[in-house]
Amino acid sequence: MTDKLIIFDTTLRDGEQSPGASMTKDEKVRIAKSLERMRVDVIEAGFPRASKGDFDAVQAVAQEIKESTVCALARALDADIDTAGEALKGASSSRIHTFIATSPIHMEKKLCMTPDQVVEQAVKAVKRARKWTDNVEFSPEDAGRSELDFLCRVIEKVIDAGATTINIPDTVGYNIPLQFGELINSLITRIPNAGKAVFSVHCHNDLGLAVANSLSAVMNGARQVECTINGLGERAGNAALEEIVMGVRTRQDVFSCETSIDATRIVPTSRLVSSITGFAVQPNKAIVGANAFAHESGIHQDGVLKNRETYEIMRAEDVGWSANRMVMGKHSGRNAFRTRMQELGISFDSGEQLNATFARFKDLADKKHEIYDEDLQSLVAKSKSESVNEKFKLISMKVCSETGEVPVAELTITVNGIEQHGRAEGSGPVDAAFKAIESVVDSQTELQLYSVNSITSGTDAQGEVTVRLERGGRIVNGQGADVDIVTASVKAYLNALDRISAPEERAHPQV
């Protein structure tokens, strides 16, 4: 018999800590629903104590999700734990995930606490969390650099206090696979009450080893992996859910466990997360990259044509890749549109939202002959982001770009409903357009990233633009899509201005 490997997705919490990847409440709910359809076991929805916005998002996810366990993060503090418990009220299945640092450098330099004080605080936190739920997870932060004897001591104590899951984080991505696997094996072997808890791992990718470390841990007894869609996360990111799931599934000759994940939902969920966060998936990314199942080499092509398994260890269809396209045009009806959206796993919160997205579909159908599923997902992402906060809106634009002449952009935008006009020259049409916007709003922001990706193939494809702005240490991403790249760029810039203008008070969970 094979064991169950629990998949714990932290895209909504740790993934959101990527600079600029902040998500609204509605966006978190959309991603959570997609994770639920994928049959993710545990969804870490956020850190409720960080802000009212985080609290509301965790509460909304807890109320919407019925099949997966919804988890909330809390430091080993009474206020954090109680806030997490309140946010999770009404959840069909809930978990509180509490943590405290255990490495010598963290205890001394960050917490200013002795090892005895850390043990006492950890036990107290777990006991308090048990008053809210019998599903409590404990993490010794920076376990990868902690002393083994001390780890054994604190873990034994928190299991006695009621922790049912023990998560071992490689918080700074310091470990290597052999070492990390041996650590997990040592903990399970040495701790007397280890059999009363599920051992989990949470690996960061600073050395590019997050997935390898996680799989090494699984081979040594870990039965939960914490991961994110597309490997999203702060710094170099986290272990990628899609790589963990397909690694275990493809190599059943090595792993004595299996997940419950519906792998056909991997690619659609990857695209959803990418469109919401603005973090494009690199073409050569394993499983979900555009080139993951592409073959350029003549030798490879010949082999695949003769027998797919010569160069493919899994089927593209099994992870959600499909050649299906939506063949609809401007004469297609609302019902056919809604039906296709449902097939893609997209639902609408209201009739107004459906109507707004359908109107966008009609506009796009006037510009594009063929509309693909990726186009539809982009329409939904834009429609729902605008419903949150749209202080800035493009009304009209004229851009002149001619060989030997300085590009000029003239545009009209509304700022809080009031029309304003801007004009500027630039080194190119996009630069001129951005400067024209700034001539109106003077946002005092710094452009950190400008990225363009083609949503589909063909010369009539929509361009999806991501703009990253920074102001006062706060970083946001804005997205825009259009068949005209300059228009898409302006939409993305205005979307970023909307986001950076919205008030946000957040606390990093590790501070």
QUINOR-V668683 format. One record per residue. N is the residue number from 1. OMEGA is omega as a letter, one per 30 degrees, with the letter a starting at -180 (999 if undefined). NEAR is the number of other ideal C-beta (glycine too) atoms within 12 Angstrom. D_CENTER is the distance of its C-alpha to the mean C-alpha in Angstrom with 2 decimals. Layout:
BEGIN
n->(N & N)
omega->(OMEGA & OMEGA)
near->(NEAR & NEAR)
d_center->(D_CENTER & D_CENTER)
END
This chain:
BEGIN
n->(1 & 2 & 3 & 4 & 5 & 6 & 7 & 8 & 9 & 10 & 11 & 12 & 13 & 14 & 15 & 16 & 17 & 18 & 19 & 20 & 21 & 22 & 23 & 24 & 25 & 26 & 27 & 28 & 29 & 30 & 31 & 32 & 33 & 34 & 35 & 36 & 37 & 38 & 39 & 40 & 41 & 42 & 43 & 44 & 45 & 46 & 47 & 48 & 49 & 50 & 51 & 52 & 53 & 54 & 55 & 56 & 57 & 58 & 59 & 60 & 61 & 62 & 63 & 64 & 65 & 66 & 67 & 68 & 69 & 70 & 71 & 72 & 73 & 74 & 75 & 76 & 77 & 78 & 79 & 80 & 81 & 82 & 83 & 84 & 85 & 86 & 87 & 88 & 89 & 90 & 91 & 92 & 93 & 94 & 95 & 96 & 97 & 98 & 99 & 100 & 101 & 102 & 103 & 104 & 105 & 106 & 107 & 108 & 109 & 110 & 111 & 112 & 113 & 114 & 115 & 116 & 117 & 118 & 119 & 120 & 121 & 122 & 123 & 124 & 125 & 126 & 127 & 128 & 129 & 130 & 131 & 132 & 133 & 134 & 135 & 136 & 137 & 138 & 139 & 140 & 141 & 142 & 143 & 144 & 145 & 146 & 147 & 148 & 149 & 150 & 151 & 152 & 153 & 154 & 155 & 156 & 157 & 158 & 159 & 160 & 161 & 162 & 163 & 164 & 165 & 166 & 167 & 168 & 169 & 170 & 171 & 172 & 173 & 174 & 175 & 176 & 177 & 178 & 179 & 180 & 181 & 182 & 183 & 184 & 185 & 186 & 187 & 188 & 189 & 190 & 191 & 192 & 193 & 194 & 195 & 196 & 197 & 198 & 199 & 200 & 201 & 202 & 203 & 204 & 205 & 206 & 207 & 208 & 209 & 210 & 211 & 212 & 213 & 214 & 215 & 216 & 217 & 218 & 219 & 220 & 221 & 222 & 223 & 224 & 225 & 226 & 227 & 228 & 229 & 230 & 231 & 232 & 233 & 234 & 235 & 236 & 237 & 238 & 239 & 240 & 241 & 242 & 243 & 244 & 245 & 246 & 247 & 248 & 249 & 250 & 251 & 252 & 253 & 254 & 255 & 256 & 257 & 258 & 259 & 260 & 261 & 262 & 263 & 264 & 265 & 266 & 267 & 268 & 269 & 270 & 271 & 272 & 273 & 274 & 275 & 276 & 277 & 278 & 279 & 280 & 281 & 282 & 283 & 284 & 285 & 286 & 287 & 288 & 289 & 290 & 291 & 292 & 293 & 294 & 295 & 296 & 297 & 298 & 299 & 300 & 301 & 302 & 303 & 304 & 305 & 306 & 307 & 308 & 309 & 310 & 311 & 312 & 313 & 314 & 315 & 316 & 317 & 318 & 319 & 320 & 321 & 322 & 323 & 324 & 325 & 326 & 327 & 328 & 329 & 330 & 331 & 332 & 333 & 334 & 335 & 336 & 337 & 338 & 339 & 340 & 341 & 342 & 343 & 344 & 345 & 346 & 347 & 348 & 349 & 350 & 351 & 352 & 353 & 354 & 355 & 356 & 357 & 358 & 359 & 360 & 361 & 362 & 363 & 364 & 365 & 366 & 367 & 368 & 369 & 370 & 371 & 372 & 373 & 374 & 375 & 376 & 377 & 378 & 379 & 380 & 381 & 382 & 383 & 384 & 385 & 386 & 387 & 388 & 389 & 390 & 391 & 392 & 393 & 394 & 395 & 396 & 397 & 398 & 399 & 400 & 401 & 402 & 403 & 404 & 405 & 406 & 407 & 408 & 409 & 410 & 411 & 412 & 413 & 414 & 415 & 416 & 417 & 418 & 419 & 420 & 421 & 422 & 423 & 424 & 425 & 426 & 427 & 428 & 429 & 430 & 431 & 432 & 433 & 434 & 435 & 436 & 437 & 438 & 439 & 440 & 441 & 442 & 443 & 444 & 445 & 446 & 447 & 448 & 449 & 450 & 451 & 452 & 453 & 454 & 455 & 456 & 457 & 458 & 459 & 460 & 461 & 462 & 463 & 464 & 465 & 466 & 467 & 468 & 469 & 470 & 471 & 472 & 473 & 474 & 475 & 476 & 477 & 478 & 479 & 480 & 481 & 482 & 483 & 484 & 485 & 486 & 487 & 488 & 489 & 490 & 491 & 492 & 493 & 494 & 495 & 496 & 497 & 498 & 499 & 500 & 501 & 502 & 503 & 504 & 505 & 506 & 507 & 508 & 509 & 510 & 511)
omega->(l & l & l & l & a & l & a & a & l & l & a & a & a & l & a & l & l & l & l & a & a & a & l & l & a & l & l & l & l & l & l & l & l & l & l & l & l & a & l & a & a & l & l & a & a & a & a & a & a & a & l & l & l & l & a & a & l & l & a & l & a & a & a & a & a & a & a & l & l & a & l & a & l & l & a & a & a & a & l & a & l & l & l & l & l & a & a & l & l & l & l & l & a & l & l & a & a & a & l & a & a & l & a & a & l & a & a & a & a & a & a & a & l & l & l & l & l & l & a & a & a & l & l & a & a & l & l & l & l & l & a & a & l & l & a & l & l & l & l & a & a & l & a & l & l & l & a & a & a & l & l & a & a & a & l & a & a & l & l & a & l & l & a & l & l & a & a & a & l & a & a & l & a & a & l & a & a & a & a & l & l & l & a & l & l & a & a & a & a & a & a & a & a & a & a & a & l & l & a & l & a & a & l & a & a & l & l & a & a & a & l & l & a & a & l & l & l & l & a & l & l & a & l & l & l & a & l & l & l & a & a & l & a & a & a & l & a & l & a & a & a & a & l & a & a & l & l & a & a & a & l & l & a & a & l & l & a & l & l & a & l & a & a & l & a & a & l & l & l & l & l & a & l & a & a & a & a & l & a & l & a & a & a & l & l & l & a & l & a & a & a & a & l & a & a & a & l & l & l & a & l & a & a & l & l & l & a & a & l & a & l & a & l & a & l & a & a & l & l & l & a & l & a & l & l & a & l & a & a & l & l & a & a & a & l & l & a & l & l & l & l & l & l & l & a & l & a & a & a & l & l & l & l & a & a & a & l & l & l & l & l & l & a & a & l & a & a & l & a & l & a & l & l & l & a & l & l & l & a & a & a & a & a & l & a & a & a & a & l & l & a & a & l & l & l & a & l & a & l & l & a & l & l & a & l & l & l & l & l & a & l & l & l & l & a & l & a & a & l & a & l & l & l & l & l & a & l & a & l & l & l & a & l & l & l & l & a & l & l & a & a & a & a & l & l & l & a & a & l & a & l & l & l & a & l & l & l & a & l & a & l & l & l & a & l & l & l & a & l & l & l & l & l & a & l & l & l & a & l & l & l & l & l & a & a & l & l & a & l & l & l & a & l & l & l & l & l & a & a & l & a & l & l & l & a & l & l & a & a & l & 999)
near->(6 & 17 & 20 & 21 & 39 & 39 & 47 & 47 & 54 & 51 & 50 & 52 & 48 & 44 & 43 & 45 & 35 & 36 & 26 & 33 & 37 & 41 & 44 & 33 & 34 & 31 & 41 & 44 & 33 & 42 & 53 & 46 & 34 & 43 & 46 & 35 & 30 & 38 & 28 & 46 & 36 & 48 & 53 & 56 & 53 & 49 & 40 & 44 & 34 & 34 & 24 & 21 & 30 & 39 & 35 & 24 & 38 & 48 & 32 & 33 & 46 & 40 & 23 & 30 & 39 & 18 & 22 & 36 & 39 & 48 & 50 & 48 & 51 & 45 & 38 & 42 & 25 & 21 & 19 & 33 & 38 & 25 & 34 & 49 & 36 & 26 & 41 & 40 & 22 & 19 & 34 & 21 & 21 & 36 & 44 & 51 & 53 & 48 & 48 & 43 & 38 & 45 & 31 & 21 & 20 & 30 & 29 & 17 & 12 & 21 & 27 & 12 & 22 & 15 & 27 & 15 & 20 & 37 & 30 & 21 & 34 & 45 & 30 & 26 & 42 & 43 & 25 & 32 & 43 & 27 & 19 & 32 & 35 & 18 & 34 & 42 & 45 & 53 & 48 & 49 & 38 & 35 & 43 & 42 & 29 & 35 & 23 & 26 & 17 & 28 & 41 & 29 & 27 & 43 & 43 & 30 & 34 & 44 & 32 & 25 & 31 & 31 & 43 & 33 & 43 & 49 & 49 & 53 & 51 & 46 & 40 & 28 & 32 & 26 & 35 & 22 & 28 & 18 & 23 & 39 & 30 & 24 & 38 & 45 & 24 & 25 & 40 & 32 & 17 & 19 & 30 & 17 & 22 & 29 & 17 & 20 & 34 & 36 & 44 & 46 & 51 & 50 & 51 & 44 & 34 & 23 & 23 & 20 & 32 & 45 & 39 & 29 & 45 & 48 & 36 & 34 & 50 & 45 & 29 & 29 & 32 & 43 & 36 & 43 & 51 & 51 & 54 & 48 & 52 & 41 & 43 & 48 & 40 & 29 & 21 & 24 & 38 & 46 & 53 & 46 & 53 & 49 & 42 & 48 & 47 & 35 & 35 & 39 & 31 & 26 & 20 & 16 & 10 & 15 & 30 & 18 & 31 & 25 & 36 & 24 & 38 & 25 & 37 & 24 & 35 & 47 & 40 & 38 & 46 & 45 & 42 & 43 & 44 & 40 & 43 & 46 & 42 & 44 & 38 & 30 & 35 & 21 & 16 & 14 & 28 & 30 & 39 & 39 & 27 & 26 & 17 & 30 & 30 & 17 & 19 & 13 & 12 & 11 & 13 & 18 & 16 & 13 & 16 & 22 & 14 & 12 & 11 & 19 & 12 & 16 & 21 & 23 & 21 & 29 & 21 & 27 & 17 & 26 & 35 & 36 & 30 & 23 & 12 & 18 & 20 & 29 & 16 & 29 & 19 & 18 & 13 & 21 & 15 & 21 & 13 & 20 & 33 & 25 & 18 & 30 & 30 & 17 & 17 & 33 & 28 & 35 & 24 & 25 & 23 & 14 & 12 & 15 & 27 & 27 & 18 & 25 & 37 & 30 & 21 & 32 & 37 & 23 & 23 & 38 & 26 & 16 & 23 & 36 & 20 & 23 & 38 & 30 & 32 & 38 & 42 & 44 & 40 & 44 & 42 & 44 & 43 & 41 & 37 & 38 & 39 & 31 & 25 & 27 & 26 & 27 & 24 & 38 & 28 & 36 & 22 & 19 & 34 & 23 & 31 & 22 & 22 & 11 & 7 & 6 & 13 & 19 & 27 & 25 & 39 & 27 & 38 & 23 & 34 & 22 & 25 & 16 & 12 & 15 & 17 & 24 & 21 & 35 & 24 & 28 & 23 & 28 & 16 & 24 & 32 & 35 & 26 & 32 & 45 & 41 & 31 & 37 & 44 & 30 & 22 & 31 & 30 & 14 & 31 & 15 & 27 & 21 & 30 & 23 & 25 & 30 & 29 & 26 & 31 & 25 & 37 & 30 & 17 & 18 & 14 & 22 & 28 & 40 & 34 & 41 & 39 & 37 & 40 & 34 & 36 & 22 & 23 & 13 & 14 & 26 & 29 & 42 & 44 & 48 & 49 & 44 & 43 & 32 & 29 & 26 & 30 & 34 & 31 & 37 & 41 & 46 & 43 & 45 & 47 & 44 & 44 & 44 & 38 & 36 & 42 & 35 & 26 & 23 & 13 & 24 & 15 & 28 & 25 & 21 & 36 & 26 & 15)
d_center->(32.86 & 29.22 & 27.10 & 23.92 & 20.78 & 18.39 & 14.68 & 12.79 & 9.03 & 7.61 & 3.82 & 5.75 & 8.09 & 8.03 & 4.63 & 6.07 & 9.14 & 8.74 & 11.74 & 11.34 & 7.70 & 9.27 & 8.90 & 12.15 & 13.36 & 13.79 & 10.35 & 9.07 & 12.01 & 11.39 & 8.10 & 10.07 & 13.00 & 11.55 & 10.62 & 14.14 & 15.68 & 14.38 & 16.24 & 13.73 & 16.15 & 14.40 & 11.41 & 11.04 & 10.74 & 11.51 & 14.57 & 17.26 & 19.80 & 17.85 & 18.85 & 20.14 & 17.06 & 14.92 & 17.82 & 18.00 & 14.36 & 14.79 & 18.18 & 17.12 & 14.64 & 17.50 & 19.98 & 18.24 & 17.12 & 20.25 & 19.65 & 16.94 & 17.48 & 15.61 & 15.37 & 15.70 & 15.98 & 19.39 & 21.44 & 24.83 & 26.38 & 28.12 & 26.61 & 22.99 & 23.79 & 25.74 & 23.13 & 20.54 & 23.30 & 24.06 & 20.53 & 20.45 & 23.89 & 24.20 & 21.45 & 22.82 & 21.59 & 20.31 & 19.70 & 19.99 & 18.52 & 20.80 & 21.26 & 23.75 & 24.35 & 27.00 & 27.55 & 30.81 & 29.33 & 26.84 & 29.55 & 32.11 & 30.37 & 27.53 & 28.75 & 32.46 & 33.12 & 35.30 & 34.13 & 36.19 & 34.53 & 31.04 & 32.21 & 33.77 & 30.72 & 28.46 & 30.97 & 31.42 & 27.70 & 27.44 & 30.64 & 29.48 & 26.22 & 28.46 & 30.21 & 27.16 & 26.06 & 27.35 & 23.86 & 23.23 & 21.13 & 22.29 & 20.85 & 23.28 & 21.13 & 21.96 & 23.67 & 23.67 & 26.26 & 28.05 & 31.58 & 31.89 & 34.74 & 33.00 & 29.80 & 32.11 & 33.85 & 30.95 & 29.22 & 32.57 & 33.06 & 29.75 & 30.23 & 33.70 & 32.23 & 30.12 & 26.75 & 25.81 & 22.85 & 23.10 & 20.01 & 20.91 & 18.44 & 19.00 & 17.64 & 18.80 & 18.54 & 22.35 & 23.34 & 24.44 & 24.36 & 28.01 & 28.06 & 24.91 & 26.18 & 29.53 & 28.08 & 26.55 & 29.86 & 31.89 & 30.13 & 30.54 & 34.11 & 35.29 & 33.95 & 36.57 & 34.37 & 31.33 & 32.01 & 31.17 & 27.44 & 24.57 & 23.46 & 19.78 & 18.08 & 15.09 & 15.33 & 14.21 & 14.86 & 17.38 & 20.03 & 17.99 & 18.85 & 15.86 & 16.18 & 19.96 & 20.26 & 18.33 & 20.56 & 23.58 & 22.92 & 22.76 & 26.04 & 27.47 & 26.76 & 23.22 & 22.20 & 18.65 & 15.74 & 12.65 & 9.74 & 6.09 & 5.44 & 7.11 & 7.76 & 5.27 & 7.30 & 10.52 & 13.48 & 13.26 & 10.02 & 10.06 & 11.64 & 10.06 & 10.37 & 12.21 & 14.57 & 15.41 & 16.20 & 18.22 & 19.83 & 21.25 & 22.20 & 23.87 & 25.78 & 27.28 & 30.38 & 28.75 & 26.48 & 28.25 & 25.25 & 23.05 & 19.91 & 20.00 & 17.03 & 17.92 & 16.97 & 17.94 & 14.77 & 12.58 & 13.12 & 12.90 & 9.49 & 8.40 & 10.28 & 9.01 & 5.36 & 7.52 & 10.05 & 8.47 & 7.03 & 10.01 & 8.87 & 11.26 & 11.49 & 14.73 & 17.57 & 18.53 & 15.21 & 16.25 & 15.89 & 13.71 & 15.45 & 18.20 & 20.84 & 19.80 & 22.78 & 24.94 & 28.33 & 30.31 & 32.95 & 36.11 & 36.57 & 33.11 & 33.65 & 37.05 & 35.81 & 33.03 & 35.59 & 37.94 & 35.51 & 31.70 & 31.41 & 33.17 & 29.99 & 27.15 & 26.18 & 24.08 & 24.28 & 21.90 & 22.46 & 21.37 & 17.68 & 17.78 & 19.31 & 22.07 & 24.72 & 25.02 & 25.42 & 26.33 & 29.90 & 30.46 & 32.09 & 33.24 & 35.63 & 33.06 & 32.96 & 30.42 & 30.70 & 29.92 & 26.89 & 25.62 & 26.42 & 24.42 & 21.38 & 21.84 & 22.11 & 18.68 & 17.35 & 17.24 & 19.23 & 20.59 & 21.21 & 24.58 & 27.21 & 26.71 & 23.10 & 24.39 & 27.28 & 25.33 & 23.07 & 26.24 & 28.01 & 25.40 & 25.81 & 29.56 & 29.33 & 27.31 & 29.78 & 32.54 & 31.02 & 29.68 & 31.79 & 29.10 & 25.80 & 23.06 & 20.19 & 17.80 & 19.99 & 19.63 & 15.86 & 16.18 & 18.94 & 17.04 & 14.13 & 16.96 & 19.15 & 16.85 & 15.79 & 19.54 & 20.43 & 18.76 & 20.75 & 22.89 & 25.35 & 25.83 & 26.69 & 28.27 & 31.69 & 33.31 & 33.29 & 35.83 & 35.18 & 38.06 & 37.51 & 40.61 & 41.74 & 43.71 & 42.72 & 40.26 & 37.35 & 37.48 & 35.07 & 36.20 & 33.92 & 34.05 & 31.19 & 31.23 & 30.33 & 30.26 & 32.31 & 34.88 & 35.46 & 35.68 & 36.59 & 35.66 & 37.10 & 36.43 & 37.09 & 34.67 & 34.46 & 32.81 & 32.00 & 28.39 & 29.67 & 32.46 & 30.23 & 27.99 & 31.21 & 32.66 & 29.80 & 30.29 & 34.04 & 33.30 & 30.54 & 30.99 & 27.50 & 28.10 & 24.69 & 24.13 & 22.40 & 20.17 & 18.62 & 19.82 & 18.32 & 19.56 & 18.43 & 20.47 & 18.81 & 21.67 & 24.88 & 28.20 & 29.72 & 28.90 & 25.13 & 22.89 & 21.51 & 17.99 & 18.12 & 15.68 & 17.51 & 16.54 & 19.08 & 20.13 & 22.71 & 24.05 & 21.25 & 18.56 & 16.11 & 14.49 & 13.36 & 15.35 & 15.38 & 18.51 & 19.89 & 23.56 & 26.13 & 27.55 & 25.51 & 27.20 & 26.48 & 22.78 & 22.84 & 24.62 & 22.26 & 19.27 & 21.36 & 22.42 & 18.93 & 18.05 & 21.35 & 20.54 & 17.44 & 19.34 & 22.31 & 20.66 & 21.50 & 18.89 & 19.88 & 17.39 & 18.24 & 16.41 & 16.61 & 18.47 & 21.12)
END
